[in-house]
Amino acid sequence: MVLKKIFGRYEESYDESDEYVDFNKIIEQPKTEGKIVIKIEKLSGYKDAEKIQKEVREGKIVLAETEQLKNKDVGELKRAIERIKKTVVAIDGDIVMGPKSVLIVCPNTAVVSRVKE
């Protein structure tokens, strides 16, 4: 009965004598069909560029944190960004270094506005 008051519905498999509640049974997974997916990744090495390229080819927007690689090896960061950039150009996407060293990589279905207000 407590669950019905909190969540507005009562899960039949719940027994009040249970010690815990499995929220995975109650909360539905979000549906991504027909929506643009945004992935958050870390670009911590040149090898991570391949994973980002794959995500963008699949039509996902990628926000990649680059601060760690920037502090470690700027040359490797430049090589990784150039590798990603070649894929972005090939698929007619968009790539921008955003604030706080976040690389924004978009497929051809999205574009990053560069207008500052």
N, C-alpha and C positions, 0 to 999 in steps of 0.2 A: 504493500500500500504506500510505503514511503516513496518508492520510485514513481508511482503514478502521480503523486503530488509534485515531485521535483521535475520530472521530464514530460509529464502530460500523457504518458502512456505506460502500460504495465507489461513487462516482459513475462510471458507465460512460464518460461523456464526458471524464473527467479523464485527462490524459496527463502522466506524471511530468516530461516535458520542458517543460511549460507553466511560465511564469514566475509566474503568479498563479492564485488559485482564486476563482471567482465564487461567493460564499456565497449569493447569491440563488437559485442553482440547487440548492443543498443544503438550505437552511433553508426550511421551508414557512411561508407566511403564516398568522398566527393566524386561526382561524375565529370570526366574531362572531355567527353565527346562533344565536338563542336566548339570547344574553347581553346584559347591559346595557352599553352603551358609555359611557365617561367621557371627555369631551373637556376639554382644558386650553387655555384661551384667554386673551387679554389684552384687557381693557377699557381701551383707550387713548384712546377718543373716543366721542362719542355714536353715530357711525355703526357702531361695533362691536356695539351693542346688537341691531341687526337680525340679525346673524350668530348671536348667542347665542340669540335668540328662535327662529330657524329650527332650531337644533340641539335645543332643548328640545321643540319641536313634533314633531320626529322621534323623540322618546323617549329622547334622550341626556341624561346628567347632565353639567353643565358646571361646571368650576371655573375662575373668571375672576379673574385677577390685576388688582387695581384701584389698586395703589399709585402707578403712574405718573400716572394721571388724577387721583387724589386730590391729589398734589403740584402738578399743573398747574392744575386748575380744579375745585373742589369742587362748584360749581353744576352744571357739565356732568355730573359723576359722579352727582349726585342725579337729574338728568333721565334719564340713561341707566338707572339702577336703577329709576326709576318706570316707564319704558317696558317694561323686562323684567318688572317686577312685574305689570303689567296682563296680559301674556300668561300668566304663571304662574297668576294667579287664574282666568283664563278656562279654562285646561286642568286646573284643580284640582291644581296642582303645589305645590312648596315652594321658598322662597327664604330664604337665611340669609347674613349676613355672618359669615364664619368668622374664625379667627385670621390674623394677618399680612395683613389686607386682601384676603382671598380670598372672593369671592362664590360661594356654592354654590347652583346652580340645578338643581332636579330636576323631572322630569315627574311625572304622577300615579302612576307605578309605583314611586316611591321617596319616602322622607321622611327628613329630617335629625332625628336625636334631639337634643333640647335639654336632656337630663338631664346634669348635671355630677356627677361622682363624686369 
